[in-house]
Amino acid sequence: MGVRRFAAIATVLVGLLAAPLPQAATADPGSPAQLRKLTKQAAQLNKLFRGQIEFLEDARIQAKKATENADKLRSQLAGARGEVANIAQSTYMSGPLDGTQLLAIADPAMLLGQAANMQYMSDERTSRVLRIEQLIKSANTAKKAADAKIKDLEKKIKEMRDKRRDVEKLLAKYGFQTPTGGAGLTQRMTSVKIEVMQNFPMPYGVGCLRPGDPGEHGKGRACDFMMSRGYASGADADRGDALAEFLIKNGSRLGVMYIIWKQRYYDIRSGGGWDPMSDRGSVTANHYDHVHVSVF
């Protein structure tokens, strides 16, 4: 690539980088500030509806990941301003890298070495410019993705607010229970656990109360029915499927609030039906080795 053409590209990039970067201002729909605001609103709904709403938590996790990615690329792009400026300045100071400079060199070895060095400088600068061009595109794409995820979280919060009366009726129907007995579970959760154990073998155990847990496990309103010691497959996965269907079919009678199994969740408060859950990083976090049940 000729230096004049290279310098033109660098000049264009300097102009692009001189423009405002994708911002994270308070009014920005995809900003960390907006995400914090929506996270607080989601937490308020969780408290109002007596338990984590996976429908909202999943949207919050996706919005957080997208926002963090956009913020990281924005920082990288800010750092690239100086790099592009240095490239443009170096190109201007070194002048055109054309063949006329080489004609005055008599030594063939020196001639070839100088030519190779000049070509390397041109190629290396071009590579850096192209990388920064791609960074600009990636930063803009990430910003749009973050905006979309934030808007999706806003939409889901509105949907749950619109369901408030229906959810309040459900809460009134099942009442409010506090843990009783030595196991630290509510009577409803104890009843669900007993009925599940009577209908399904549990060779891998059951985990319920977790003192200090901020969710339903800490309130005695959730249990994890282990289906395997790793990723459930074969008969173990079939047993998990059967248990999930049993809990859905009998959910109204038992007071089941939501179920999580195989990276999906079924929440009666958001209308029921299986919804996909975002990847949370492990077999256990994605609920491929256990069926989670929370009750009202």
Secondary structure, DSSP 4 states (H G I P E B T S, - for coil): --HHHHHHHHHHHHHHHHSPPPP--TT-TTSHHHHHHHHHHHHHHHHHTTS--HHHHHHHHHHHHHHHHHHHHHHHHHHHHHHHHHHHHHHHHH----GGGTTT---HHHHHHHHHHHHHHHHHHHHHHHHHHHHHHHHHHHHHHHHHHHHHHHHHHHHHHHTHHHHHHHHHHH-----BTTTTB-HHHHHHHHHHHHHS--TT-EE---TT-SSGGGGT-EEEEE--SSS--HHHHHHHHHHHHHHHHTHHHHTEEEEE-SSEEEEGGGT-SEEE----SSTTTTTSSEEEEEE-
